[in-house]
Amino acid sequence: MLPLTFAEKNEINVIKKVGGKGETKKHLEDMGFVTGALVSVISEVNGSLIVNIKDSKVALDKQLASKIMI
């Protein structure tokens, strides 16, 4: 398992685990970052990512992206 921050651009990945505690984990799950979901990185700037998940584009900072394992 690797953090989402290590994903290759435009490669489709399966989420294997969502980390974090309490509100952080719930926030990620509410945005669609759940185990088994497909996610791909659209672009990356200074560690922050724009990803495609469930036909939506979402921006994540480096700290949140590192909690999502693929």
C-alpha positions in Angstrom: 0.0 0.0 0.0 1.2 3.5 -0.9 -0.3 6.9 0.0 -2.2 8.6 -2.8 0.6 11.2 -3.0 2.7 8.5 -4.8 0.1 7.7 -7.5 1.0 8.2 -11.1 -0.8 10.9 -13.0 -3.9 9.6 -14.9 -3.5 6.1 -13.5 -6.7 4.5 -12.1 -6.1 3.2 -8.5 -8.3 1.4 -6.0 -8.5 2.8 -2.5 -7.4 0.1 0.0 -7.6 2.1 3.2 -8.6 5.5 4.5 -6.7 6.7 7.5 -7.2 9.6 9.9 -9.1 10.1 13.1 -12.7 11.2 13.7 -13.7 14.2 11.7 -10.9 13.8 9.2 -11.8 10.3 8.2 -15.5 11.1 8.1 -14.8 14.2 5.9 -12.8 12.0 3.4 -15.5 9.3 3.4 -18.2 12.0 2.8 -16.3 13.1 -0.3 -16.3 9.6 -1.7 -12.9 8.3 -0.5 -14.0 4.9 0.7 -12.4 1.5 0.5 -12.9 0.0 -3.0 -13.5 3.3 -4.7 -11.6 4.1 -7.9 -9.5 7.3 -7.9 -7.1 8.9 -10.3 -4.7 11.9 -10.0 -5.4 14.6 -12.6 -2.7 17.0 -11.5 -0.2 17.8 -8.7 1.3 21.0 -7.5 3.7 21.1 -4.5 2.2 17.9 -3.1 -1.4 19.0 -3.3 -3.5 17.0 -5.7 -6.6 17.3 -7.9 -8.2 13.9 -8.2 -11.1 12.3 -10.0 -13.3 10.2 -7.8 -16.9 9.0 -8.6 -17.1 11.4 -11.6 -16.1 14.4 -9.5 -13.0 16.4 -9.3 -11.7 17.1 -5.8 -8.7 19.1 -4.6 -6.7 17.6 -1.6 -3.8 19.1 0.2 -0.7 16.9 0.8 -1.7 16.1 4.4 -5.2 14.7 3.4 -3.9 12.9 0.4 -1.3 11.1 2.5 -4.1 9.5 4.6 -5.6 7.7 1.5 -3.9 4.5 0.8 -3.9 2.8 -2.7 
